[in-house]
Amino acid sequence: VCGVLSDRHQAKRLIVIDKLTLPDHKTKSLSEVLKKLSIKTKKTLIVLARKSDKVLRAAANLKQVSLLAANSLNTVDLLNSDYLLLTPKALDIISQTYKVKK
Protein backbone atom coordinates (compact mmCIF):
# COMPACT_ATOMS: atom_id res chain seq x y z
CA VAL A 1 0.00 0.00 0.00
CA CYS A 2 2.72 2.48 0.96
CA GLY A 3 4.64 1.91 -2.26
CA VAL A 4 1.59 2.50 -4.46
CA LEU A 5 0.66 5.64 -2.50
CA SER A 6 4.19 6.95 -2.95
CA ASP A 7 4.06 6.17 -6.68
CA ARG A 8 0.72 7.98 -7.11
CA HIS A 9 2.07 10.98 -5.21
CA GLN A 10 5.24 11.20 -7.33
CA ALA A 11 3.17 10.88 -10.52
CA LYS A 12 0.90 13.72 -9.32
CA ARG A 13 -2.06 11.33 -9.29
CA LEU A 14 -2.89 11.69 -5.61
CA ILE A 15 -5.31 14.56 -5.08
CA VAL A 16 -6.13 15.85 -1.60
CA ILE A 17 -9.17 18.10 -1.33
CA ASP A 18 -10.33 19.91 1.82
CA LYS A 19 -13.62 18.03 1.91
CA LEU A 20 -15.89 16.17 -0.44
CA THR A 21 -19.37 17.48 0.16
CA LEU A 22 -22.14 17.21 -2.36
CA PRO A 23 -25.38 19.20 -2.35
CA ASP A 24 -27.33 16.02 -3.13
CA HIS A 25 -26.86 12.36 -4.02
CA LYS A 26 -27.00 12.88 -7.78
CA THR A 27 -24.38 11.52 -10.12
CA LYS A 28 -24.19 14.89 -11.86
CA SER A 29 -22.99 16.56 -8.63
CA LEU A 30 -20.04 14.19 -8.25
CA SER A 31 -19.36 14.31 -11.97
CA GLU A 32 -19.01 18.10 -11.78
CA VAL A 33 -16.48 17.80 -8.93
CA LEU A 34 -14.44 15.31 -10.96
CA LYS A 35 -14.67 17.54 -14.03
CA LYS A 36 -13.28 20.53 -12.09
CA LEU A 37 -10.36 18.35 -11.01
CA SER A 38 -9.82 17.22 -14.64
CA ILE A 39 -10.31 13.55 -13.72
CA LYS A 40 -13.90 13.03 -14.88
CA THR A 41 -13.01 10.32 -17.40
CA LYS A 42 -10.16 8.75 -15.41
CA LYS A 43 -10.39 5.67 -13.20
CA THR A 44 -10.59 7.28 -9.79
CA LEU A 45 -10.55 5.80 -6.31
CA ILE A 46 -12.23 8.06 -3.78
CA VAL A 47 -10.99 7.37 -0.27
CA LEU A 48 -13.21 8.65 2.51
CA ALA A 49 -12.57 8.99 6.23
CA ARG A 50 -16.12 7.87 6.92
CA LYS A 51 -19.09 6.63 4.95
CA SER A 52 -21.06 9.23 3.03
CA ASP A 53 -24.41 8.13 1.65
CA LYS A 54 -24.50 11.08 -0.76
CA VAL A 55 -21.12 10.24 -2.26
CA LEU A 56 -21.93 6.52 -2.34
CA ARG A 57 -25.17 7.10 -4.24
CA ALA A 58 -23.64 9.72 -6.54
CA ALA A 59 -20.78 7.38 -7.48
CA ALA A 60 -23.02 4.37 -8.12
CA ASN A 61 -23.59 5.27 -11.79
CA LEU A 62 -20.02 6.32 -12.53
CA LYS A 63 -18.28 3.17 -13.72
CA GLN A 64 -14.84 4.81 -13.55
CA VAL A 65 -15.23 5.73 -9.86
CA SER A 66 -14.70 3.44 -6.86
CA LEU A 67 -15.15 4.24 -3.18
CA LEU A 68 -13.28 2.92 -0.17
CA ALA A 69 -13.00 3.74 3.50
CA ALA A 70 -9.51 4.92 4.43
CA ASN A 71 -8.99 2.02 6.85
CA SER A 72 -9.92 -0.49 4.12
CA LEU A 73 -7.38 0.65 1.57
CA ASN A 74 -5.75 -2.21 -0.31
CA THR A 75 -3.14 -2.64 -3.00
CA VAL A 76 -5.49 -4.14 -5.60
CA ASP A 77 -7.88 -1.18 -5.55
CA LEU A 78 -4.96 1.25 -5.58
CA LEU A 79 -3.38 -0.42 -8.60
CA ASN A 80 -6.72 -0.55 -10.45
CA SER A 81 -7.13 3.23 -10.27
CA ASP A 82 -5.39 5.99 -12.18
CA TYR A 83 -6.09 8.69 -9.57
CA LEU A 84 -6.68 8.82 -5.84
CA LEU A 85 -8.99 11.46 -4.44
CA LEU A 86 -8.96 11.87 -0.67
CA THR A 87 -9.45 14.30 2.17
CA PRO A 88 -6.96 15.28 4.89
CA LYS A 89 -8.98 13.21 7.42
CA ALA A 90 -8.71 10.16 5.16
CA LEU A 91 -4.98 10.80 4.79
CA ASP A 92 -4.64 10.89 8.59
CA ILE A 93 -6.43 7.54 8.90
CA ILE A 94 -4.21 6.04 6.20
CA SER A 95 -1.12 7.35 7.98
CA GLN A 96 -2.24 5.83 11.28
CA THR A 97 -3.40 2.53 9.78
CA TYR A 98 -0.35 1.92 7.62
CA LYS A 99 2.20 3.94 9.62
CA VAL A 100 2.91 6.19 6.66
CA LYS A 101 4.94 9.34 7.17
CA LYS A 102 3.31 12.44 5.68
C-alpha positions in Angstrom: 0.0 0.0 0.0 2.7 2.5 1.0 4.6 1.9 -2.3 1.6 2.5 -4.5 0.7 5.6 -2.5 4.2 6.9 -3.0 4.1 6.2 -6.7 0.7 8.0 -7.1 2.1 11.0 -5.2 5.2 11.2 -7.3 3.2 10.9 -10.5 0.9 13.7 -9.3 -2.1 11.3 -9.3 -2.9 11.7 -5.6 -5.3 14.6 -5.1 -6.1 15.8 -1.6 -9.2 18.1 -1.3 -10.3 19.9 1.8 -13.6 18.0 1.9 -15.9 16.2 -0.4 -19.4 17.5 0.2 -22.1 17.2 -2.4 -25.4 19.2 -2.3 -27.3 16.0 -3.1 -26.9 12.4 -4.0 -27.0 12.9 -7.8 -24.4 11.5 -10.1 -24.2 14.9 -11.9 -23.0 16.6 -8.6 -20.0 14.2 -8.3 -19.4 14.3 -12.0 -19.0 18.1 -11.8 -16.5 17.8 -8.9 -14.4 15.3 -11.0 -14.7 17.5 -14.0 -13.3 20.5 -12.1 -10.4 18.4 -11.0 -9.8 17.2 -14.6 -10.3 13.6 -13.7 -13.9 13.0 -14.9 -13.0 10.3 -17.4 -10.2 8.7 -15.4 -10.4 5.7 -13.2 -10.6 7.3 -9.8 -10.6 5.8 -6.3 -12.2 8.1 -3.8 -11.0 7.4 -0.3 -13.2 8.7 2.5 -12.6 9.0 6.2 -16.1 7.9 6.9 -19.1 6.6 4.9 -21.1 9.2 3.0 -24.4 8.1 1.7 -24.5 11.1 -0.8 -21.1 10.2 -2.3 -21.9 6.5 -2.3 -25.2 7.1 -4.2 -23.6 9.7 -6.5 -20.8 7.4 -7.5 -23.0 4.4 -8.1 -23.6 5.3 -11.8 -20.0 6.3 -12.5 -18.3 3.2 -13.7 -14.8 4.8 -13.6 -15.2 5.7 -9.9 -14.7 3.4 -6.9 -15.2 4.2 -3.2 -13.3 2.9 -0.2 -13.0 3.7 3.5 -9.5 4.9 4.4 -9.0 2.0 6.9 -9.9 -0.5 4.1 -7.4 0.6 1.6 -5.7 -2.2 -0.3 -3.1 -2.6 -3.0 -5.5 -4.1 -5.6 -7.9 -1.2 -5.6 -5.0 1.3 -5.6 -3.4 -0.4 -8.6 -6.7 -0.5 -10.4 -7.1 3.2 -10.3 -5.4 6.0 -12.2 -6.1 8.7 -9.6 -6.7 8.8 -5.8 -9.0 11.5 -4.4 -9.0 11.9 -0.7 -9.5 14.3 2.2 -7.0 15.3 4.9 -9.0 13.2 7.4 -8.7 10.2 5.2 -5.0 10.8 4.8 -4.6 10.9 8.6 -6.4 7.5 8.9 -4.2 6.0 6.2 -1.1 7.3 8.0 -2.2 5.8 11.3 -3.4 2.5 9.8 -0.3 1.9 7.6 2.2 3.9 9.6 2.9 6.2 6.7 4.9 9.3 7.2 3.3 12.4 5.7 
